């Protein structure tokens, strides 16, 4: 690797059983709150979609709620993390392109749009990393389970 040794306290944090679930929660908490607030104020969610010139604003609001809550749930429960993280990553990319298109604005609004756009790129990378970590953890668990399972070996003795 790079020859650097991870400090013991960092290693302890990384190996703590709750680090992975807390990190996944931190990654999706915004989407959970956003989806729940859209349910609580559905008219506002529809108005937001209409203001963004989305076709069929009510349908788009429902789709957004579904993506935000279902994607977050998959990441949180640790099942099909690739699907939940991928869905939220694509959703975030679409949002970055449509709502924070810095190339369409100028002046101070452009600086703000660039900042939010780049934060969205970082979130997309975090979703990719989340999916990679989940995949590697799954493979490691499968390898550990298969090596711990006793295998039946049959030996045929010839005459």
N, C-alpha and C positions, 0 to 999 in steps of 0.2 A: 504494500500500500504506500502511504506517504511517509512512513517512518515516525509519525507522531504518535505518542501514547495518549489515549484519552484519560483525563484525570479521573480518579476514583469516584469523586462525588458526582461527576457527569455520568459515568458508567452506572452508578447506583440509580440515578434518575431514569436513565434509559432502560434499565432492567426492571424497574418498579412495575408491578403488574397493572397499575392504573394509568401509567403514562400514555399508553396507546389509546385506551378509551377516552381519556380526557383530551388528547390531541385531536381525535376524530370529532368530539363534541365541539371543541373550539373552532374547528374548520367549518362545521355546518351550522353553528348557532345563528348566524346572520340569516341563513336561508329558512331555518325553523321559525324565527321571529317574524320574518317577512311573510312567510306563508300563512302563519296564524293571524297576523295583523290584516292580511288581505281577506281572510275569512271573516274576521270581526267587522271589517268595514268593506264589504264587497262592492258597494257603490263607489267608494273611493278607488278601489282597485280597477274597476271598469273605467272610471274617469281617467285614471293614470294611463291605461292602455289606449284610450281614445286620444289623450293628449300626445302620446308617442306615435300617433297615426298608425296604430296597429289595426289590421283588418279584424272584424268581428270582435270588438273589445271584450264583451262578456265571455266569449269562448276563450279568448287569449288569457283573460284573468283566471278562468278555471284551469286552463292548461298550466299557467304559471304556478298556481297553488299546488297542483298535482306534482309538478316537477320539483318544486322546492321541498315539499314535505316527503314525497316518496323517495327522492334521491337522498335526502338527509337521513331518512329512516334506514335505508340500506347501508349507508356508511356507518351509522351508529350501531346497528345490530351486528355488524361485522359479517354479513352475508351478502354475496354479490356486490362487494365493495367496488369492484371494477365498474359495475353498471351504475351504481349510485354516484360514484365519483365522476364517471364519464358523462353521465347525464347532467350533473351540476357543472362540470367543466364546459360542456358544449353550450349550456344555458348561459353561463358566464361570458363565454366568447361572443355569443349573439348579443348579449346586453352591452358588452364593450363596444361592439361594432355599431349597434343601433343607438344606444343612449349616450355614449361617450365618444362619438366620432369627432376627435379633435381636429381632423382635417377639414371639417365643415364650419368651424368657428374661428374667430380671431380675438386678439387682445387678451384681457385677463381670463375670459371664459375658456380660451384655448389652453392656457396654462393649467387651469383646473381640470379640464377635460383630459389633457395628457396625463396628469397625475392619477386620476381615477382609472383611465384606460390601463396605465402601467400596473396599478394595483390589481386590476382584473387579470392581467397577464400573470402576475405572481400567484393569484388564487388558482388559476388554471394549472400552473406548475405544481402547486400544493396538492391539487386533486390527482395529478399524475403520480406524484410521489406517494400519496395515500394508497392508490391502487397498486403500485409496485410493492410497497411494504406489505400490504394485505396478501398479495400473491406469494411473496417470498415466505411469509409466515405460514400460509396454507401449505406450501410445498414442504417446509421444514416440519410441520405437524404430520403430514402424510409420511414423510421419510421416517420420522421417529416412530410412528404407529406401525409402519411396515417392518421396521427393524426389531420392534419389541414383540411382534406377533410370532409365536413359534411356528415354524414351518414343518409340515409333515413330510418326512423323507421316506420313500419306499425303496428298499433295496431288494432287487430280485436275485435270488441265489440260484445259480445254475446247478445242474446235476453233475 
